[in-house]
C-alpha cells in the first residue's frame, strides 16, 4: 500500500544523525529517499561495534528505507550528477557547513531556486548561517552543553550530565521533518519551493521545556533535579522491594488514587499535600511518606494496578527489557527486514500506514541503478565510476 508521502522524492546529502533521522521519518511514510554519500561514506557506518552484515547499528538506526549512491561532490562532474538527480526531486536535505553549496556552485538563491523553482531545500546546521556563532559546526553533546540542557540533567550532586540519547540531533531531525512537510503543504498553494534552515542550537533552546519557560517567568536559574520534576510532586523515581518505579502524578485526582492504592487514603487530607503547590513546598515530607510505603511494595504488581486506577506509573526497565516487553511487541515497535532489526514506525495512519520496507543500504548499493534511472547511459555510468566521480566502494574503509 502506498504511504502518505508516496511520490515525494528526496535527495539526502546529510550525514550522521539530524538530517538522516529526518529523511528516515519521511521514508517510513513512503517518500523515496536517495542517500548521497561522499567517497568515504557516512561516518556513522564506522561507529561501532556492534556491526551486522557490514552495517553499524548506529548507521542502521537512521537510514532504513533509503537507496544509496556515492558521489564526489567536490568535483565538477559530481556536481553535474547532483543536478541531474535534482531534476526529479521535491526536497534536498543537507547538513554541510553554511556556504558549502555556494562554494560548489549549488547555492539555493544563485542556482537551485531558479533552476528548480519547486524544490524545497532543508539545511540542518549547527548554529545557523548568521549571529555570533553563525556558520560554525555544531555537535549534539556540545550543543547540549551550550544551551543549558546538561545543566538541568542528572543528579544535582554530580553536576551537569549529558542526556543519554542524542536528543538534540533526534529532536532537530523531527523538527526538520515537520518543516519539510509544512513547506510541501505550502507548495500546493504557491507552486513554489523554499529554503529551510534548522539549526541544532535553535532546536535545543526550543526543546528546553519547562525549564526555559520557568526561567523566563521567574528570572531564576533552573537547576538539575535528578529524577524529580521541577514543577510537579510526586513526579519522581522510587525504590520498591523488587526494583525501581516511576510515578508521574500530574493532578489532585491522580494523587488521591495513588494514595488509595497504597493504603494512604488520609494523606490527601493533610493541608501540606492538598494540591500540587502545597506538595511542591513540602516535597521532602511527601517523598518520605511515599518512599516508606513503596519500599514494601512490588513494582511489577504496582505498575498495572496504578495504571488501571488512572495513576501514571511505570517500572524502570533497561533497554532490552523495554524492547522485549509484550506491549512493545504487540505494537509492532520492533521490526525486522532480513537481518536488519530496528524500532517500528510510531505514528499510525489508518489508511496509509508507514512501513519498514527495506534494510539500510550498503555503501553505494544503488549507484548504478539510480544513474540509469536519471538517464545516464551504461558508457556514461562506466566513465563516472572509473574516474571516481561516482563510487562503488568506500575510499578509506576496512571491510568488516
C-alpha positions in Angstrom: 0.0 0.0 0.0 1.4 3.4 -0.9 2.5 5.5 2.1 1.2 9.0 2.8 4.3 10.5 1.1 4.3 8.2 -1.9 5.5 10.3 -4.9 7.7 12.6 -2.9 11.4 12.3 -3.9 14.1 13.5 -1.5 17.8 13.9 -2.3 19.5 13.4 1.1 23.1 14.7 1.2 23.1 14.7 5.0 25.3 12.5 7.3 25.4 11.4 10.9 22.0 11.8 12.6 19.9 15.0 12.4 19.4 15.0 8.7 19.3 11.2 8.2 16.7 10.9 11.1 14.6 13.5 9.3 14.7 11.7 6.0 14.2 8.2 7.5 11.0 9.5 9.0 9.9 10.8 5.6 10.9 7.4 4.1 8.9 5.4 6.7 5.8 7.2 5.3 6.5 6.4 1.7 8.9 9.1 0.4 11.6 8.0 -1.9 15.0 8.8 -0.3 18.2 8.9 -2.4 21.0 9.0 0.1 24.1 10.7 -1.5 27.3 9.8 0.4 30.8 11.2 0.0 33.6 8.9 -1.2 34.4 7.9 2.4 30.8 7.3 3.2 28.6 8.5 6.1 31.0 8.4 9.0 28.4 6.6 11.2 29.0 3.5 9.0 32.1 3.0 11.2 30.5 3.9 14.5 30.6 0.5 16.1 30.6 -2.2 17.2 28.1 -3.6 17.0 28.0 -4.4 13.3 25.7 -6.7 11.4 26.1 -7.6 7.7 28.7 -4.9 7.4 26.5 -2.2 8.8 26.9 -0.4 12.2 23.9 -0.3 14.5 24.3 3.5 14.6 24.0 3.9 10.9 21.2 1.3 10.6 19.1 3.2 13.1 18.7 6.2 10.9 19.0 5.0 7.3 16.4 2.3 6.5 14.0 2.6 3.5 16.7 4.5 1.5 18.8 3.9 -1.6 22.4 4.8 -1.6 24.7 6.4 -4.2 28.2 7.8 -3.6 29.3 10.9 -5.4 32.4 13.1 -5.1 30.6 16.4 -4.9 33.9 18.2 -4.8 34.4 17.6 -8.5 32.5 19.4 -11.2 31.4 16.2 -12.8 30.0 15.1 -9.4 28.0 18.3 -9.1 26.6 17.7 -12.6 25.3 14.3 -11.3 23.7 16.0 -8.3 22.0 18.5 -10.7 20.7 15.6 -12.8 19.3 13.8 -9.8 17.6 17.1 -8.6 15.6 17.2 -11.8 13.1 14.8 -10.3 13.4 15.7 -6.7 11.0 17.6 -4.4 13.3 18.1 -1.5 17.0 18.4 -0.9 18.3 17.8 2.6 21.9 18.6 3.6 24.0 19.4 6.7 27.1 20.9 5.1 28.6 24.0 6.7 27.0 27.2 5.7 28.3 28.4 2.4 29.4 24.9 1.2 26.8 24.6 -1.5 27.5 28.1 -2.7 31.2 27.3 -2.9 30.4 24.4 -5.2 28.1 26.4 -7.4 25.0 24.8 -6.0 23.7 27.7 -3.8 19.9 27.9 -3.4 19.5 31.6 -4.2 22.0 31.7 -7.0 21.3 28.4 -8.8 18.8 26.0 -7.3 15.8 28.3 -6.8 15.9 29.4 -10.4 16.6 26.0 -12.0 14.2 24.1 -9.7 11.5 26.5 -8.6 9.5 23.8 -6.8 12.5 22.5 -4.9 12.4 22.6 -1.1 15.9 22.8 0.4 16.3 21.9 4.1 19.6 22.8 5.7 20.3 21.2 9.1 23.1 23.3 10.6 24.9 23.7 13.8 24.2 27.4 14.7 22.5 28.9 11.7 24.2 31.0 9.0 24.3 34.2 11.0 24.9 35.5 14.5 28.0 35.4 16.7 28.3 31.6 16.1 26.9 31.6 12.6 28.5 29.1 10.2 30.3 27.2 12.9 29.9 23.4 13.1 27.7 22.0 15.8 27.5 18.6 17.5 24.8 17.1 19.7 26.7 16.9 23.0 28.4 20.3 22.6 25.1 21.9 21.9 23.6 20.2 24.9 26.3 21.8 27.0 26.0 25.3 25.4 22.2 25.6 25.6 21.7 24.6 29.2 20.4 21.1 28.6 23.2 19.4 30.5 22.8 21.9 33.4 19.3 20.6 34.1 20.0 16.9 33.6 21.3 14.4 36.1 21.8 14.3 39.9 22.5 17.7 41.5 25.4 16.2 43.4 27.1 15.1 40.2 26.8 18.3 38.2 25.8 18.8 34.5 25.2 15.5 32.7 24.9 14.7 29.0 21.5 13.2 28.1 21.8 9.5 27.3 20.3 9.8 23.8 21.5 12.4 21.3 18.3 14.3 22.0 19.4 17.4 20.1 20.1 15.5 16.9 16.9 13.5 17.1 14.8 16.5 18.0 16.3 18.5 15.2 15.6 15.7 12.8 11.9 15.7 13.8 11.6 19.5 13.6 13.3 19.4 10.2 10.8 16.7 9.1 7.9 18.9 10.3 9.3 21.9 8.4 9.7 19.9 5.2 6.1 18.8 5.4 4.9 22.3 6.1 6.8 23.5 3.0 5.3 20.7 0.9 1.8 21.7 2.0 2.5 25.4 1.3 3.8 24.5 -2.2 0.3 23.3 -3.1 -0.9 26.9 -2.7 2.1 28.8 -4.2 3.6 26.2 -6.5 7.0 27.2 -5.2 9.6 25.7 -3.1 11.6 27.5 -0.4 14.8 27.2 1.7 14.5 25.9 5.3 17.2 26.4 8.0 17.1 24.1 11.0 20.0 24.8 13.5 20.8 22.3 16.3 21.2 25.3 18.6 17.8 26.8 18.0 16.1 23.4 18.3 17.9 22.7 21.6 16.7 26.0 23.0 13.1 25.3 21.9 13.1 21.9 23.5 14.2 23.1 26.9 10.7 22.9 28.5 9.6 23.6 31.1 12.9 25.0 32.4 13.2 27.8 29.8 9.6 28.8 30.5 10.2 28.7 34.2 13.3 30.8 33.9 11.7 33.4 31.6 8.9 33.9 34.0 10.7 33.7 37.3 14.1 35.0 36.4 15.7 32.2 38.4 18.3 29.8 37.1 16.8 26.3 36.8 18.9 23.5 38.4 19.1 19.8 38.0 16.5 17.9 40.0 17.7 14.4 39.4 14.7 12.2 38.6 12.3 14.7 40.2 10.2 17.2 38.2 10.8 20.9 38.9 7.1 21.8 38.8 5.2 18.7 39.9 5.2 16.5 43.1 5.1 13.5 43.3 6.8 13.1 39.9 9.9 11.0 40.7 11.5 7.6 40.9 11.0 5.4 44.0 12.6 2.2 45.2 10.5 -0.8 45.8 11.5 -4.2 47.2 11.6 -5.6 43.6 13.1 -2.6 41.7 12.5 1.0 40.8 9.2 2.5 40.0 8.5 5.9 38.4 5.4 7.9 39.4 4.2 10.9 37.3 1.3 12.3 39.3 0.0 15.3 37.5 -3.2 16.3 39.3 -5.0 16.0 42.6 -7.3 13.3 41.4 -4.3 11.1 40.5 -2.7 11.8 43.8 -5.8 10.7 45.7 -6.0 7.5 43.7 -2.3 6.8 44.3 -2.8 7.2 48.0 -5.8 5.0 47.9 -4.0 2.2 46.1 -1.1 2.5 48.5 -3.4 2.4 51.6 -2.7 6.1 52.4 -6.2 7.5 52.0 -5.7 10.0 54.8 -2.7 11.7 53.2 -4.6 13.9 50.7 -6.5 15.4 53.6 -3.3 16.8 55.1 -3.1 20.5 54.2 0.6 20.1 53.3 -0.4 17.8 50.4 -3.8 19.3 49.4 -2.7 20.5 46.0 0.4 20.5 43.8 1.7 23.9 45.1 1.5 22.6 48.7 3.1 19.3 47.7 5.9 21.2 45.9 6.5 23.2 49.1 6.6 20.0 51.1 8.4 17.8 48.6 10.7 16.2 51.2 7.8 15.2 53.5 5.6 13.6 50.9 8.6 11.9 49.3 9.5 10.4 52.7 5.9 9.1 53.2 5.6 7.6 49.8 9.2 6.1 49.9 8.4 4.3 53.1 5.3 2.7 51.7 6.7 1.9 48.3 9.8 0.2 49.8 7.5 -2.6 51.0 5.8 -2.9 47.6 6.3 -4.9 44.4 7.0 -2.6 41.4 5.8 -5.2 38.8 2.5 -5.6 40.6 2.0 -1.9 41.2 2.6 -0.9 37.6 -0.7 -2.4 36.2 -2.6 -1.7 39.4 -1.8 2.0 39.3 -2.2 2.4 35.6 -5.7 0.8 35.8 -6.5 3.2 38.6 -5.6 6.1 36.4 -2.2 6.8 38.0 0.7 7.2 35.6 3.3 4.8 36.8 5.9 2.5 35.3 8.6 0.1 36.2 12.1 1.4 35.4 13.4 -1.1 32.8 16.6 -1.4 30.8 16.6 -1.1 27.0 16.4 -4.9 26.4 13.6 -5.2 28.9 11.7 -2.4 27.1 12.2 -3.9 23.7 11.2 -7.4 24.9 8.1 -6.1 26.7 4.8 -7.7 25.4 3.3 -4.3 24.7 6.3 -3.3 22.6 5.9 -6.4 20.5 2.2 -6.1 20.3 2.5 -2.5 19.0 4.9 -3.6 16.3 7.7 -1.4 17.7 10.4 -3.9 16.9 10.6 -4.8 13.2 12.9 -6.8 11.0 13.8 -7.0 7.3 16.2 -9.8 6.6 19.0 -9.5 9.1 18.1 -5.9 10.0 16.3 -5.2 13.2 15.0 -1.8 14.3 12.3 0.1 16.1 8.9 0.5 14.4 7.0 3.4 13.0 5.4 5.3 15.9 2.8 7.4 14.1 -0.2 5.3 13.0 -2.1 6.5 9.9 -5.3 4.5 9.4 -5.4 4.5 5.6 -1.8 5.0 4.6 0.3 3.5 7.4 4.1 3.9 7.5 6.2 0.8 6.8 9.7 -0.5 7.1 10.2 -1.7 3.5 13.9 -2.0 3.1 17.0 -2.6 5.3 19.6 0.2 5.4 21.6 0.3 2.2 25.2 -0.9 1.8 27.5 1.9 0.7 26.8 2.9 -2.9 24.4 -0.1 -3.2 22.2 1.6 -5.8 24.7 3.9 -7.6 24.3 2.2 -11.0 20.5 1.8 -10.9 20.0 5.4 -9.7 22.2 6.8 -12.5 20.3 4.7 -15.0 17.0 6.0 -13.8 18.4 9.5 -14.1 19.0 8.9 -17.8 22.8 8.1 -17.9 23.9 5.5 -20.4 25.9 2.5 -19.5 29.0 4.0 -21.0 28.5 7.2 -19.0 28.0 5.2 -15.9 31.2 3.3 -16.5 33.1 6.5 -17.1 31.8 8.1 -13.9 32.7 5.1 -11.8 36.1 4.5 -13.4 37.0 8.2 -12.9 36.0 8.1 -9.3 33.2 10.7 -9.6 30.7 8.0 -8.6 32.0 5.5 -6.1 31.2 1.8 -5.7 33.5 1.2 -2.7 34.4 3.4 0.2 37.8 5.1 -0.2 39.0 4.7 3.4 37.2 1.8 4.8 38.2 -1.5 6.3 35.9 -4.3 5.2 34.1 -5.9 8.2 
